[in-house]
Amino acid sequence: MATRDVDNSPELQRLLEKEKEHVMAKQMVSKLTIVCWDKCITGTPGSKFSAGETACLSNCARRFLDMSMILGKRFQLH
């Protein structure tokens, strides 16, 4: 019975929710990296990104995060 109380404790639930959010954030960064890299880096990168690559990566990341926030809000409503 004590184990069951621990499993349902609010503290444990908060910890699990926080860990779930952490994993989701890591997944989003990974997806963002893959998508934007494939879109913006067309050749073998040198020691620095070109101005065009830098702008593309910045815009891509911004759009990806904006869309993620829009979708997140949309799903919270339902």
C-alpha angles and dihedrals in degrees: 000000000000090000090054091053091052091049091055098040116129090228092057091046091053091048092050092048091050091050090048090053090048091053091047091051091051091049091050092051090048092050091045091051093050096044097045095042092052092047099044109029106067100164139027107303119236126211090293135026117251119247090256093050091048092050092045093050091048094048093044093051091047093051092045092052093043091052091046090054092047092050092045091053091045093054092046089061092056 
